[in-house]
């Protein structure tokens, strides 16, 4: 939130040395200088706040190319025909998706791309704990997880999600998409 000129004027007055010479008289030269400085700093503060608000990933489409450069995009995941909105979604997903290996990380990452997903881990059959209805998977399936796409509101192809997950998943695991 940008500070006002009154905020800056109060701060300047609080920093002035004490004494008869430094007493600000209403309408005097010192008071006019304080108000002029405060107005300029308030303008700079408002401009900086606006630039920061508009430069966040995905919020200012004019800066999408700079964000893509910083995040190693565009990559093969989105392809050559991605719209500006799809590119912005991918920038935002890359920016907020700093890394993780949990289901919640991958679910949130997919949500940033516009996908609602569920993730199922495959467990091998265990005589002591498995039931008759449990599928017969062996130990090789221990590192497999299944992603089910429930909805896609971002307009990106599911291929983008597959490509992103392949790049982000732990190296020893396999992802199957349904």
BELFEN-V523309 format. One record per pair of residues at least 4 apart in sequence whose ideal C-beta (glycine too) atoms are under 7 Angstrom apart, sorted by sequence separation. I is the first residue (numbers start at 1). J is the second residue. D is the distance in whole Angstrom. If there is no record, write none. Layout:
i-><I & I>
j-><J & J>
d-><D & D>
This chain:
i-><3 & 5 & 6 & 7 & 8 & 9 & 10 & 11 & 12 & 18 & 24 & 27 & 28 & 29 & 30 & 31 & 32 & 33 & 34 & 35 & 36 & 37 & 38 & 39 & 40 & 41 & 42 & 43 & 44 & 45 & 46 & 47 & 48 & 49 & 50 & 51 & 63 & 64 & 65 & 66 & 67 & 74 & 78 & 82 & 83 & 84 & 85 & 86 & 87 & 88 & 89 & 90 & 91 & 92 & 93 & 101 & 103 & 104 & 105 & 106 & 107 & 108 & 109 & 111 & 126 & 130 & 137 & 156 & 158 & 159 & 160 & 161 & 162 & 163 & 164 & 165 & 169 & 3 & 17 & 26 & 54 & 55 & 68 & 82 & 100 & 110 & 111 & 125 & 16 & 24 & 25 & 54 & 68 & 152 & 169 & 24 & 110 & 55 & 74 & 78 & 78 & 125 & 149 & 166 & 24 & 57 & 107 & 165 & 13 & 125 & 78 & 97 & 107 & 125 & 74 & 106 & 124 & 123 & 124 & 97 & 122 & 124 & 162 & 93 & 96 & 103 & 73 & 124 & 73 & 124 & 147 & 68 & 93 & 122 & 158 & 64 & 71 & 92 & 93 & 13 & 73 & 12 & 122 & 61 & 64 & 68 & 71 & 89 & 90 & 122 & 64 & 67 & 71 & 89 & 121 & 122 & 9 & 12 & 89 & 120 & 9 & 12 & 119 & 120 & 61 & 64 & 119 & 145 & 147 & 149 & 9 & 143 & 8 & 58 & 117 & 118 & 143 & 144 & 145 & 146 & 147 & 148 & 58 & 117 & 143 & 117 & 118 & 144 & 146 & 5 & 8 & 58 & 117 & 5 & 8 & 57 & 58 & 115 & 116 & 57 & 116 & 5 & 115 & 4 & 57 & 114 & 3 & 114 & 115 & 114 & 113 & 114 & 3 & 114 & 2 & 113 & 2 & 115 & 2 & 113 & 113 & 110 & 113 & 106 & 109 & 89 & 89 & 86 & 101 & 85 & 86 & 78 & 78 & 77 & 77 & 76 & 77>
j-><7 & 9 & 10 & 11 & 12 & 13 & 14 & 15 & 16 & 22 & 28 & 31 & 32 & 33 & 34 & 35 & 36 & 37 & 38 & 39 & 40 & 41 & 42 & 43 & 44 & 45 & 46 & 47 & 48 & 49 & 50 & 51 & 52 & 53 & 54 & 55 & 67 & 68 & 69 & 70 & 71 & 78 & 82 & 86 & 87 & 88 & 89 & 90 & 91 & 92 & 93 & 94 & 95 & 96 & 97 & 105 & 107 & 108 & 109 & 110 & 111 & 112 & 113 & 115 & 130 & 134 & 141 & 160 & 162 & 163 & 164 & 165 & 166 & 167 & 168 & 169 & 173 & 8 & 22 & 31 & 59 & 60 & 73 & 87 & 105 & 115 & 116 & 130 & 22 & 30 & 31 & 60 & 74 & 158 & 175 & 31 & 117 & 63 & 82 & 86 & 87 & 134 & 158 & 175 & 34 & 67 & 117 & 175 & 24 & 136 & 90 & 109 & 119 & 137 & 87 & 119 & 137 & 137 & 138 & 112 & 137 & 139 & 177 & 109 & 112 & 119 & 90 & 141 & 91 & 142 & 165 & 87 & 112 & 141 & 177 & 84 & 91 & 112 & 113 & 34 & 94 & 34 & 144 & 84 & 87 & 91 & 94 & 112 & 113 & 145 & 88 & 91 & 95 & 113 & 145 & 146 & 34 & 37 & 114 & 145 & 35 & 38 & 145 & 146 & 88 & 91 & 147 & 173 & 175 & 177 & 38 & 172 & 38 & 88 & 147 & 148 & 173 & 174 & 175 & 176 & 177 & 178 & 89 & 148 & 174 & 149 & 150 & 176 & 178 & 38 & 41 & 91 & 150 & 39 & 42 & 91 & 92 & 149 & 150 & 92 & 151 & 42 & 152 & 42 & 95 & 152 & 42 & 153 & 154 & 154 & 154 & 155 & 45 & 156 & 45 & 156 & 46 & 161 & 49 & 160 & 161 & 161 & 164 & 165 & 168 & 154 & 156 & 155 & 170 & 155 & 156 & 156 & 160 & 160 & 163 & 163 & 164>
d-><4 & 6 & 6 & 7 & 6 & 6 & 6 & 7 & 7 & 7 & 7 & 6 & 7 & 6 & 6 & 6 & 6 & 6 & 6 & 6 & 7 & 6 & 6 & 6 & 6 & 6 & 6 & 6 & 6 & 6 & 6 & 6 & 6 & 6 & 6 & 6 & 6 & 6 & 7 & 7 & 6 & 6 & 4 & 4 & 7 & 6 & 7 & 7 & 6 & 6 & 6 & 6 & 6 & 6 & 5 & 7 & 6 & 6 & 6 & 6 & 6 & 7 & 7 & 7 & 5 & 4 & 4 & 4 & 6 & 6 & 6 & 6 & 6 & 7 & 6 & 6 & 5 & 6 & 5 & 6 & 6 & 6 & 4 & 5 & 3 & 4 & 7 & 5 & 5 & 5 & 6 & 4 & 6 & 7 & 6 & 5 & 5 & 6 & 7 & 6 & 7 & 6 & 6 & 7 & 6 & 5 & 6 & 5 & 6 & 5 & 5 & 4 & 7 & 6 & 7 & 6 & 5 & 7 & 6 & 7 & 6 & 5 & 6 & 6 & 6 & 5 & 6 & 6 & 6 & 6 & 7 & 7 & 4 & 4 & 7 & 6 & 6 & 6 & 5 & 6 & 6 & 5 & 5 & 5 & 6 & 6 & 4 & 7 & 7 & 7 & 6 & 5 & 6 & 6 & 5 & 7 & 5 & 6 & 6 & 7 & 6 & 6 & 6 & 4 & 6 & 6 & 6 & 6 & 6 & 7 & 4 & 6 & 4 & 4 & 5 & 5 & 5 & 5 & 6 & 5 & 5 & 5 & 7 & 6 & 6 & 6 & 6 & 6 & 6 & 4 & 5 & 6 & 6 & 5 & 6 & 5 & 4 & 6 & 4 & 5 & 4 & 4 & 5 & 6 & 4 & 6 & 6 & 5 & 7 & 2 & 5 & 7 & 5 & 6 & 5 & 6 & 4 & 5 & 4 & 7 & 6 & 6 & 7 & 7 & 7 & 5 & 7 & 6 & 5 & 7 & 5 & 7 & 5 & 5 & 3 & 6 & 5>
